[in-house]
């Protein structure tokens, strides 16, 4: 499908990386490709025994869904801060290469592959048995597990961390990250703990506790893409809270939703429900106002 422009406001928020610099001297160009057909998902589970396995033989689908391009130019129209071809990062850590993403639909939960050039990050690993489906998502982006530098677990539940060991058997070059408060509940030895504020692959790690104590989300402020894990669900194009029985602290989760609602982003990717592209921050703000 034809490219769709992303509103400038979705990427106008300044961050500590100062990627955009002086707006008087630069212009911002952003485009998002329209997604392929996406299947809805709405259930939740904390099981990691594979009973709801999302492998490629059990009906899981994987779609290359969208690509987002961000470029900063000076008055002459030439791009500044050329990106490292391997990492997609400039010297100060800001990502400037095209950001592409694919969704691995694993029955009732989704994992995501984010890619810049020949480097990739995986967000969540699904239930046990999901490594092949995630590998297909990498292939859909023209990559494989050797290209994966980062694996981020949004939280410890088995439908999000259930395939971490199998994924890491293949993603041998990758570093694994998860919220510090969730580390003891994840069955994997070498994980870098997150507390919020870290830069991973051009995304800022956000502490979003409530669903679990160590729940993390990640956001690319320049592109305007938030991966919220289970901190936010979606249903019919609206943002929603998940079932209370799956949350450690509902009020704390609502505080996290309010904090995310204060950010600027155009695209929202979630563990349960379809992605929202276009004005996603307004959709989350509407949820926050309802709490």
N, C-alpha and C positions, 0 to 999 in steps of 0.2 A: 504494500500500500504506500501511498505518497507520504513523504515526511510531513509532520505536523509541528508548527512552531510552538515553543514553550514560552509562556509569558516571562518577560524580563524579571518581574518581581520574584519569580520562583528561585532565582539565583543571585539576587542582589544583596543578600545578607553578607556583611563583612565578618571574617573570622580572624583568628590569630595568625593565619598564614598570609593574610593581606594579598590574596591572589589577584584581586581585581585592581588594587592600587587606586590611583586617582581617576575617577570617572571622567574628569575633564579632559584627560589625555587618551582615554581608551574607550573602545566600544566592545560590547559583548554580543556574541552570536551563538544561539542555542537552538538545536532542533531535536525532535524526538520522532522516531519511526513508530508508526501505529502498530499495536500488538496483534499477534495472531489470535485465533479463537481460544479462549481460556475457559477451563471447567471450574465450576464453583466447588468450594469445599467448606464445610462448616463444623465438623466434629472436632473434639479434642481428646487427647489421650496422653497419659504419662507412662504407658507401657513400652518397654524396649525388648519384649520377648519375640517380636516378629509376627505376632498373631495378626496384625494388620499390615503386614509387610508391603512396602512400596517399591519392590524391585521391578525391573522392566518386564518380567514375565507375568506379573500379576495385574496388568492393566494400567500401570503408571504411565503417564505421558510426560514429555519434556518438550517445551516450546522455546525457540529463540524469540523472545517477546519484544524487546525494545532496544534501541540504541540512543544514547544521548551525547551530543557533541558540544563541547565548550571550548571557546578560543578567545584569548585576549589580544587585541591589536592596538598598535600605537597610531598616531595621526597619519603615518605614511601607509597604513593598511597592512604592515608586516607584522606577523605574529611575534610576540615576545616570549622569553623564558622557554626555549625549546625543551621538549620533554625527553627524558631518558627513554629510549626505545624499549628497554626491557621492563621498566617499572611503571612507565607512564607518569613519572614525577619530575618536577623541576628541581633545581638546586635547593630551593627552600621548602620542598616537600609538597607543593601544590600539584595536583594532577591536571594535566592539560590535554592528554590524548583522549580520543573518543572513548566514552564509557559505554559498554554494551552489557546487557544482562539477559539471562535466560532463567526461566522458572522450571524447576523439576517438580511436577505434580505427583505426589506420592500418596495416592488414595485421598486421605483426609487432611493432609498437611503438605506444605510446600517448602522446598529448599531453593536457594538461589545461587547462581554463578554470576559474578561480576567480572568483567574483563576490560583491560586497557592494553592495547597492542597484543603482545604475546605473554602477558602476565595475567593471572586470574586469582580471585578470592572466592571462597565458598562460604555462604552464610547458612549455617545449620546443615545437618547431615541426615535428617529424617529418621524414620524407624529402622530397626535392624533389617538389612537386606536392600538398602537404598543406594549402595555405592555404584551399581551399574547404571541406574537411572541418572544419577548425578554425572557420571562419566559421559552419558549421552548428551546431557546439557552442555558439557564442555565441548564435545564434538560438534554440536550444533553451532558453536561459536568459533569453530576452527581450531580448537585447542584440545589438550589431553591433560591427564593428571600431572605430567611432568612440568606443566606450565603453572601449577597452583603454588603460590607463595604464601597464602594466608587461608586459614580456616577459622571462622568465628562462630562460636556456639552462643546463641542468644541466651540460652539457659539450659539447665540440666535435665529437663524432662526427656523421657525416652523417645518421644516422637520427634525430637529435635537433635538429640545427641546419640541416638541409638546406633548409628552407623559410623561413629567417629573412628573406631579402631580399623574398620574395613577401609574407610576413606584414606586414613593415614598410611595404610599398607601400600597404597598406590601414590599418594601425594607426598612422596618422600622428601621433597624440598620445602614443605610448608611448615609454618609455625602455627600452632593452635592457640586460640585465645578464648577466654570465658570470664565472666564476672567472678571476682575473688570470693564472694560469698557463696558461690555455687560450686567451687572447685572440689570440695570434699564429696560431692554427690555425683561426680562424673567419673566413670570408670576408664580413665586414661591417665597415664603417668606424667607426661610432659605437656603442661598447659601454662601459658603466660596469663597471669591474672590481670583483670582490668578493673579500674575503679571509676573510669570516666575521664574524658579529656585526651586520651591517647589518639594518635594519628595512625590509622591502619589503611594502607592502600589509597590514601587521599580521603578517607572517611574518618570523621570524628566519632569515637566511642562515647555513647551516652548511657549513663547509669539510669535505668528505668525500673526500679524495684517495685514489687507488688505481686506480680504473677509468681515470681520467686524472689528470694532476697537479693540474688546477684544478677537479675535479668539485665541484659544490655541490648541497646539498639545501636545502629550506626547510621550516620548521615553524611552525604557529600553536599556541603553547603553551596559550592559553586555550581554544580549541576542541578541541585535541588531534588535529591533522591534520598528518601528515608526508608531503611529496612527496620521494621518495628518488632519482628518476632511475634510473640504473643502478648505484647503490651497493648496492642490494638488488634481487633478482629475487623473484618469487613463483611457486609451483607447487603447485596443489592445496590452496590455503589455508595453505601453509607458506611462510616466508621462506627464500630460498636465495641462494647465491652464483651469479654468472654464470659462463659459461665462461672459464677462466683465460686462454685465448688472446686475449681481448678486453681484458685488464687490463694496465695499465702496471706495476703493483706490487701483487701479490696480498697480501703481508703488510701493506702500508699500507692496502689496502682492508679487511682484516680489523680493523685498528685503528679504522677509520671505523665499521664495523658495531658494534663494541663501544661506541663513543661514542654512537651512536644508540640502542643498546639500553639505555643508562642514562637516557634521556629518557622522559617520560610522554606517550603519545598513544594515541588510540583507533582512528584510521583511517590506513591506509598506502596511498599511491598510488605506483605504480612504472612505469617505462618498459616493462618486459617482464613480463607476468603480470597477473593480475586484482588489483584493489584488495582490501584486507582491511579490513573494518569490524567493529569490536568486539574489544577486547583485542589490538590490533595490536602494542602494545609488548611484551606477553608473548610473542608469536610471534617478534618480532625478538630478544628476549632468549634464546629457545630456540636460535635460530641462533647467536648470539654464544657461548653456552655450549658449542656443539658444535665451535667452531673451535680 
